[in-house]
C-alpha cells in the first residue's frame, strides 16, 4: 500500500511540474512585439513609359527591388502617342509617364470639358496623383565624325532650305516629332517642302538609331537619348524654339493604385533622381 501511495504521489508531482512548465502560446494582442507581421502580397505593376526613359527606368526598377521586394515592375516602352492609343484600347496599365503633357491631358478627367486637350472625354487617371516628374532637352545630334559639319540649329535650317542635308526626325504623333515641328515653325521651314530630306522614326529610339548608323546626317532627339547612344550633341533647342520638354506622370484608376502611388513616390526620391540626372534629365520645376 505504501508503494502504491508513493507511486501516486510521484505521478502527481510529474503532472504538476509538466503543467507548470507549459507556456501559453496564445499571442498577446496588447503587445505589438508579440503580434506577427503580415507579409506583403506580391504585386505586378505595369508601367507605360516614353521610350526615352528605357535605360533609366530599367535601372531604377532594380533599385526598387530593395525598397519593395514584393513588387515586380513590368514596363512597356514606346512613343507616348502609341502608349496612349494602347491604353484607350483597353491595355492594362497602372502608371503612365509620357514625354509630353499632350498625351496625359487626353486621359485627364479634370480636363473633360476642354475638347482641345481631352478630345475623347476620357477620365482614366487618378487626377490628384498627376505630377510633372522630369524635364528633358531637345537636341541636334550628329553621327561620329559629323561628316556634314553641322554645328547648330541655325546651320541645319540653312542646309534644309538648300536641300543639302538628310535629317532624322520623329513622326508627328510622337512628342519628339511634335517638338521638331515647333522648331521648323520657328525657322519658317515647311515640312512638305523638305520632305525628301527627312527620314522618320516611330519613336525617339528609332530616330537615334538612324543617327548612330549614319543613315542620316543628323537627327533631332532628346539629350538623354543622345547621351545613352554616345552621340555628339551640337546644339540644344531653347524654350522659345519648342517650349519646355516636360514628362508628366500619373496613376491610372484600378485595383493597384496604392502600389502605383508608392512607385511614383520612389521615382521622386534622391536615389531615383540621381539615375535620371546621370543621363541628362532634370527635376521638373
C-alpha positions in Angstrom: 0.0 0.0 0.0 2.8 2.4 0.9 4.4 1.7 -2.5 1.2 2.4 -4.2 0.8 5.7 -2.4 4.4 6.7 -3.2 3.8 5.9 -6.9 0.7 8.0 -7.0 2.4 10.9 -5.3 5.3 10.8 -7.7 2.9 10.7 -10.7 1.0 13.7 -9.3 4.3 15.6 -8.9 5.3 14.9 -12.5 2.0 16.1 -13.8 2.1 19.2 -11.7 5.6 20.0 -12.9 4.6 19.4 -16.6 1.7 21.7 -16.2 3.9 24.4 -14.7 6.4 24.0 -17.5 3.9 24.6 -20.3 3.9 28.0 -21.9 0.9 30.0 -23.0 1.2 30.0 -26.8 -1.7 32.4 -27.3 -0.4 35.7 -28.7 -0.7 38.8 -26.6 -2.6 41.2 -28.8 -1.9 44.0 -26.4 1.8 43.8 -27.1 2.8 44.7 -30.7 6.0 42.7 -30.4 4.0 39.5 -29.9 1.9 40.1 -33.0 3.0 38.5 -36.2 3.5 41.0 -39.1 1.5 40.0 -42.2 3.7 39.6 -45.2 3.2 41.9 -48.1 1.4 40.3 -51.0 3.2 40.1 -54.4 2.0 42.6 -57.0 2.9 43.2 -60.6 2.9 46.8 -61.5 2.5 47.6 -65.2 4.2 50.9 -66.2 3.8 52.5 -69.6 6.6 55.0 -70.2 8.1 57.1 -73.0 10.8 55.2 -75.0 13.4 57.9 -73.9 13.2 56.5 -70.4 14.1 53.0 -71.2 17.6 52.9 -69.7 16.9 55.0 -66.6 13.6 53.2 -65.6 15.2 49.8 -66.1 18.0 50.7 -63.7 15.5 52.2 -61.2 13.4 49.0 -61.3 16.5 47.1 -60.0 16.9 49.6 -57.2 13.3 49.4 -56.3 13.6 45.7 -55.5 15.4 46.6 -52.3 12.7 49.1 -51.3 9.7 46.9 -52.3 10.8 43.3 -52.9 7.2 42.2 -53.3 6.7 44.4 -56.4 7.5 43.3 -59.9 7.8 46.1 -62.4 6.7 45.3 -66.0 7.5 48.1 -68.5 6.0 48.9 -71.8 8.2 51.5 -73.6 7.2 53.2 -76.8 6.2 56.6 -78.1 3.8 58.4 -75.9 1.2 58.6 -78.7 1.3 54.8 -79.2 1.1 54.2 -75.4 -2.0 56.5 -75.2 -3.6 54.5 -78.1 -3.0 51.2 -76.3 -4.5 52.5 -73.1 -7.5 53.8 -74.9 -8.0 50.4 -76.5 -8.0 48.7 -73.1 -4.4 47.7 -72.4 -3.6 47.1 -68.7 -1.6 50.0 -67.3 -1.1 51.1 -63.7 1.2 54.1 -64.1 1.7 56.3 -67.2 4.7 58.5 -67.8 4.6 60.5 -71.1 7.2 62.6 -72.8 4.7 65.4 -73.3 1.6 66.8 -71.4 -0.5 66.3 -74.5 -0.9 62.5 -74.1 -1.6 62.9 -70.3 -4.1 65.6 -70.9 -6.1 63.3 -73.2 -6.8 61.0 -70.2 -7.3 63.6 -67.5 -10.9 63.8 -66.3 -10.3 67.3 -64.9 -10.0 68.5 -68.5 -13.0 66.6 -69.7 -14.7 69.9 -70.7 -11.7 71.0 -72.7 -12.1 69.3 -76.1 -8.8 70.6 -77.4 -6.9 68.9 -74.6 -9.1 65.9 -73.9 -10.9 65.3 -77.2 -12.4 61.9 -76.3 -13.6 63.0 -72.9 -11.6 60.3 -71.1 -11.3 60.0 -67.3 -8.7 57.4 -66.8 -6.1 58.8 -64.4 -6.3 59.5 -60.7 -6.2 63.2 -61.1 -4.6 64.1 -57.7 -1.7 61.7 -58.5 -0.6 63.6 -61.6 2.7 65.4 -61.3 5.3 66.9 -63.6 8.1 64.4 -63.0 11.0 65.4 -65.2 12.3 67.8 -67.8 14.4 66.9 -70.9 16.0 68.9 -73.7 15.5 68.6 -77.5 18.9 68.5 -79.1 20.6 68.3 -82.5 22.8 65.2 -82.6 25.2 64.0 -85.3 26.9 60.7 -86.2 30.5 60.0 -85.4 32.8 62.5 -87.2 30.0 64.9 -88.0 30.6 64.5 -91.8 28.4 67.4 -92.7 30.0 69.7 -90.2 26.6 70.7 -88.7 27.2 72.8 -85.6 23.8 74.4 -84.8 20.1 74.5 -85.5 20.7 77.8 -87.4 23.1 75.9 -89.8 20.6 73.0 -90.0 17.9 75.4 -91.1 20.1 76.7 -93.9 21.1 73.3 -95.1 17.5 72.1 -95.1 16.3 75.0 -97.1 19.2 74.4 -99.5 18.4 70.7 -99.8 21.9 69.7 -98.7 21.3 67.5 -95.6 19.4 64.4 -94.5 17.6 64.9 -91.2 16.1 62.2 -89.0 13.0 63.2 -87.0 10.1 61.6 -85.2 6.6 61.1 -86.7 4.1 63.8 -85.9 2.3 61.6 -83.4 5.5 61.3 -81.4 6.4 64.0 -78.8 9.9 64.5 -80.2 8.4 64.9 -83.6 5.9 67.4 -82.3 8.7 69.4 -80.7 10.6 69.2 -84.1 7.6 70.7 -85.9 7.7 73.6 -83.5 11.4 74.1 -84.3 10.5 74.0 -88.0 7.9 76.7 -87.5 10.4 78.8 -85.5 12.7 78.8 -88.6 9.9 79.1 -91.1 10.6 75.7 -92.6 7.7 74.0 -94.4 7.9 70.2 -93.7 6.3 69.3 -97.0 8.8 71.4 -98.9 11.8 69.5 -97.4 10.1 66.1 -97.2 12.7 64.4 -99.5 15.4 65.4 -97.0 13.6 63.9 -94.0 13.6 60.4 -92.6 11.2 59.4 -89.9 11.1 57.3 -86.8 8.1 55.8 -84.9 9.7 56.8 -81.6 12.8 58.6 -80.4 14.9 55.4 -80.2 14.3 54.8 -83.9 15.5 58.3 -84.7 18.5 57.9 -82.5 19.4 54.6 -84.3 19.3 56.3 -87.7 21.8 58.9 -86.5 24.0 56.3 -84.8 24.1 54.2 -88.0 24.8 57.4 -90.1 21.7 56.7 -92.1 21.1 60.5 -91.6 23.4 63.4 -91.4 21.9 64.5 -88.1 18.8 64.0 -86.0 16.6 65.8 -83.6 16.4 63.8 -80.4 16.3 64.2 -76.6 19.5 64.9 -74.7 19.0 61.7 -72.7 18.9 59.5 -75.8 22.0 61.2 -77.3 23.8 60.5 -74.0 22.7 56.9 -73.9 23.7 56.3 -77.5 27.1 58.1 -77.2 26.2 60.7 -79.8 27.7 64.1 -80.1 25.2 67.0 -79.4 26.0 70.1 -81.4 23.1 72.3 -80.2 20.1 72.4 -77.8 16.7 73.9 -78.6 15.6 76.8 -76.4 12.2 77.1 -74.8 11.4 79.8 -77.3 12.0 77.3 -80.1 9.9 74.4 -78.9 8.7 75.1 -75.4 9.7 73.1 -72.3 10.0 69.3 -72.6 8.0 68.1 -69.5 7.4 64.5 -68.6 4.2 64.2 -66.6 3.3 61.0 -64.6 0.0 59.8 -63.2 -1.5 56.7 -61.6 -4.3 55.1 -63.6 -7.6 54.1 -62.0 -7.7 50.5 -61.0 -7.1 48.0 -58.2 -3.3 48.7 -57.9 -3.5 52.5 -57.2 -1.7 52.1 -53.8 1.3 50.2 -55.3 1.4 52.6 -58.3 1.5 55.7 -56.0 4.3 54.1 -53.9 6.4 53.6 -57.0 5.7 57.1 -58.3 6.8 58.5 -54.9 10.0 56.4 -55.2 10.7 58.0 -58.7 10.9 61.4 -56.9 13.5 60.2 -54.3 17.1 61.3 -54.4 18.1 57.7 -55.4 15.9 57.7 -58.5 16.7 61.3 -59.4 20.4 60.5 -59.3 19.8 57.9 -62.0 17.6 60.3 -64.1 20.1 63.2 -63.8 23.1 61.0 -64.8 21.8 60.9 -68.4 20.6 64.4 -68.7 17.1 64.6 -67.1 16.4 67.2 -64.5 13.5 67.5 -62.0 10.6 69.4 -63.5 10.0 72.8 -62.0 
